[in-house]
Structures are given as C-alpha cells and as structure tokens.
C-alpha cells in the first residue's frame, strides 16, 4: 500500500510538472505574440507617421520650388531683353566702325591726291609750307582719333569679358535647371502613391 501511494504521488508530481511546463510554454508563447503585435503596431504607427511627414514636407516644399522656377523664368526673360539690347549696341558700334573706316579711306584718298598735286606745283616752298600746315591739322586730327580708338579697344575688351561671363552664367543656369528638374522629379515621386496625383 505504501508503494501504491508512492507511485500515485510520483504520478501527481509528474503531472504537475508537465502542467507547469505547458503553462510556462503557453505563457512564453502568449508573451511573444503580444510582443510581436506590439512591435507591428509600433512599426505601423511609425510608418504612417513617416508617410504623413513626407507628404507634408512635399506639400510645403512645392510652393517654394514653383516660386524658384517662376523666378528663374522671369530672370531668363530679363537676360534675353538685355542680350537684345546688347545686340542693338553692337550693331550701332559696327556702323560706327564702318563710318570710321570710310573716313580713313577718304583721308587716304585725300593724302594721295595731295601728293599728286604737290608734285606738279612749281612753287615748292609755298606748297611745302601749306603742306606743313595740312600735316599739322592731320596730326591734330589723328591725335583726336587715337583716344577714340583706345576707348573702342577698351569697350571691346569689356564686351569680350562680359560675353565670357554670360557664357559661364548660362552654363551655371543650365546646370541649376537640370538639378532643379531632377529635384522636382524626386520630390514629386511620393505624390505618385496618391491616386489623384499618380495619374
């Protein structure tokens, strides 16, 4: 009888141990499931928050980007107007150069005619004195032309530098427009997730 009671107590103890192990395993499984659910909810909330923040930032940055594009378009119009004005000025300067060339050709013709006339005039002293006065007048005239030619040379140098700067500015503008277009495409890509904007 003692052996039977001992066996029953051993069986009860084994059953209790098995139930305790099962209970602990079930508790651990439930805890793991709750942890997984908690992490899933937390990740979902975080993802939703990130999505809303990204959408809000996109909406906030859309207005400045369009303002910058509008400003760039206006600046391009101003640059075009200034280039047209410079073209007109260059045309006027070309006409002035043509006039200077015509006057120089006329002076050359006059000098050649003077040489021919002096060769056939008998009183050489009187004519040489007259020629000396004419040469003095021509020297004064050439002295007046020299500063103008120097000024024109300086203006052409400034124009060359300005055209080089404008060429560099257009290169930077083209590069910035390309970067802005790429940035606009990148910023507008999240809007494609929305059915209305994704069309």
C-alpha positions as MATLAB code, in Angstrom:
seq = 'XXXXXXXXXXXXXXXXXXXXXXXXXXXXXXXXXXXXXXXXXXXXXXXXXXXXXXXXXXXXXXXXXXXXXXXXXXXXXXXXXXXXXXXXXXXXXXXXXXXXXXXXXXXXXXXXXXXXXXXXXXXXXXXXXXXXXXXXXXXXXXXXXXXXXXXXXXXXXXXXXXXXXXXXXXXXXXXXXXXXXXXXXXXXXXXXXXXXXXX';
ca = [
       0.000    0.000    0.000;
       2.894    2.310    0.679;
       4.300    1.553   -2.760;
       0.963    2.358   -4.424;
       0.654    5.701   -2.585;
       4.238    6.497   -3.504;
       3.526    5.713   -7.128;
       0.395    7.889   -7.078;
       2.307   10.765   -5.524;
       5.054   10.350   -8.118;
       2.464   10.399  -10.905;
       0.774   13.502   -9.458;
       4.139   15.247   -9.138;
       4.989   14.330  -12.750;
       1.587   15.571  -13.924;
       2.020   18.826  -12.027;
       5.471   19.256  -13.526;
       4.117   18.618  -17.037;
       1.248   21.077  -16.498;
       3.665   23.657  -15.116;
       5.962   23.242  -18.147;
       2.980   23.518  -20.538;
       1.742   26.597  -18.698;
       5.155   28.225  -18.864;
       5.454   27.407  -22.588;
       1.976   28.819  -23.254;
       2.796   31.938  -21.238;
       6.021   32.423  -23.173;
       4.179   31.920  -26.493;
       1.495   34.449  -25.494;
       4.185   36.936  -24.416;
       5.985   36.504  -27.723;
       2.757   37.007  -29.668;
       1.962   40.124  -27.660;
       5.486   41.454  -28.266;
       5.152   40.770  -31.997;
       1.751   42.500  -32.069;
       3.134   45.461  -30.118;
       6.083   45.801  -32.486;
       3.797   45.501  -35.502;
       1.512   48.256  -34.207;
       4.517   50.415  -33.334;
       6.068   49.902  -36.772;
       2.731   50.638  -38.440;
       2.373   53.868  -36.485;
       5.945   54.840  -37.269;
       5.460   54.103  -40.979;
       2.219   56.085  -41.021;
       3.925   59.000  -39.240;
       6.831   58.942  -41.692;
       4.423   58.868  -44.641;
       2.396   61.789  -43.317;
       5.555   63.754  -42.535;
       6.952   63.107  -46.029;
       3.681   64.161  -47.641;
       3.528   67.303  -45.517;
       7.133   68.210  -46.325;
       6.461   67.629  -50.016;
       3.430   69.905  -49.902;
       5.400   72.560  -48.005;
       8.324   72.432  -50.457;
       6.135   72.509  -53.565;
       5.348   76.232  -53.250;
       8.993   77.386  -52.849;
      10.090   75.179  -55.720;
       7.443   76.608  -58.042;
       8.376   80.111  -56.844;
      12.026   79.452  -57.709;
      11.022   78.136  -61.129;
       8.871   81.216  -61.719;
      11.741   83.489  -60.628;
      14.115   81.648  -62.969;
      11.712   82.086  -65.890;
      11.455   85.816  -65.133;
      15.244   86.114  -64.914;
      15.622   84.356  -68.260;
      13.268   86.932  -69.792;
      15.353   89.770  -68.333;
      18.573   88.190  -69.614;
      17.038   87.839  -73.080;
      15.998   91.517  -73.084;
      19.491   92.583  -72.046;
      21.053   90.449  -74.756;
      18.757   92.064  -77.343;
      19.819   95.493  -76.047;
      23.494   94.495  -76.304;
      22.894   93.236  -79.830;
      21.494   96.638  -80.791;
      24.506   98.360  -79.225;
      26.926   96.077  -81.072;
      25.115   96.845  -84.336;
      25.462  100.588  -83.681;
      29.163  100.156  -82.875;
      29.649   98.194  -86.097;
      28.066  101.045  -88.044;
      30.402  103.476  -86.268;
      33.395  101.332  -87.228;
      32.215  101.293  -90.827;
      31.961  105.096  -90.735;
      35.483  105.375  -89.273;
      36.809  103.059  -91.987;
      35.084  105.188  -94.649;
      36.597  108.377  -93.209;
      40.049  106.805  -93.074;
      39.707  105.738  -96.720;
      38.661  109.291  -97.603;
      41.674  110.670  -95.729;
      43.955  108.247  -97.556;
      42.472  109.325 -100.888;
      42.907  112.974  -99.959;
      46.543  112.403  -98.971;
      47.213  110.599 -102.247;
      45.580  113.429 -104.183;
      47.620  115.958 -102.231;
      50.839  114.123 -103.098;
      49.933  114.163 -106.791;
      49.009  117.844 -106.733;
      52.184  118.844 -104.878;
      54.343  117.052 -107.423;
      53.041  119.215 -110.265;
      53.047  122.608 -108.498;
      56.099  124.731 -109.471;
      56.491  126.922 -106.325;
      57.607  124.130 -103.994;
      58.344  126.345 -100.956;
      54.879  127.806 -100.779;
      53.281  124.439 -101.273;
      55.585  122.815  -98.713;
      54.563  125.430  -96.141;
      50.927  124.765  -96.949;
      51.573  121.041  -96.672;
      53.229  121.560  -93.277;
      50.058  123.250  -92.051;
      47.966  120.445  -93.513;
      50.165  117.871  -91.802;
      49.774  119.723  -88.511;
      45.991  119.622  -88.933;
      46.182  115.928  -89.774;
      48.368  115.315  -86.719;
      45.816  117.054  -84.516;
      43.049  115.024  -86.162;
      44.970  111.798  -85.649;
      45.593  112.786  -82.035;
      41.841  113.151  -81.622;
      41.198  109.792  -83.292;
      43.738  107.905  -81.152;
      41.822  108.245  -77.817;
      38.633  107.163  -79.582;
      40.363  104.068  -80.956;
      41.774  103.332  -77.479;
      38.327  103.770  -75.937;
      36.803  101.467  -78.561;
      39.518   98.874  -77.842;
      38.733   99.044  -74.109;
      34.999   98.682  -74.800;
      35.658   95.627  -76.954;
      37.786   94.109  -74.177;
      34.996   94.709  -71.644;
      32.485   93.198  -74.080;
      34.669   90.094  -74.521;
      34.889   89.677  -70.737;
      31.143   90.243  -70.332;
      30.352   87.707  -73.063;
      32.622   85.155  -71.344;
      30.898   85.820  -68.003;
      27.494   85.492  -69.661;
      28.567   82.196  -71.232;
      29.665   80.914  -67.810;
      26.414   82.187  -66.270;
      24.374   80.353  -68.903;
      26.334   77.187  -68.175;
      25.569   77.510  -64.448;
      21.913   78.310  -65.215;
      21.591   75.203  -67.402;
      23.225   73.065  -64.712;
      20.951   74.509  -61.987;
      17.851   73.993  -64.136;
      18.871   70.356  -64.688;
      19.411   69.850  -60.937;
      16.119   71.592  -60.141;
      14.255   69.403  -62.634;
      15.794   66.294  -61.074;
      14.989   67.547  -57.562;
      11.384   68.325  -58.591;
      11.035   64.806  -60.008;
      12.449   63.319  -56.805;
      10.215   65.450  -54.593;
       7.111   64.704  -56.646;
       7.722   60.935  -56.652;
       5.956   60.409  -53.245;
       2.837   62.067  -54.695;
       2.519   59.213  -57.166;
       1.412   56.960  -54.307;
      -1.759   59.089  -54.053;
      -4.336   58.041  -56.669;
      -5.166   61.612  -57.641;
      -1.523   62.678  -58.171;
      -0.258   59.354  -59.515;
      -2.083   59.695  -62.882;
];
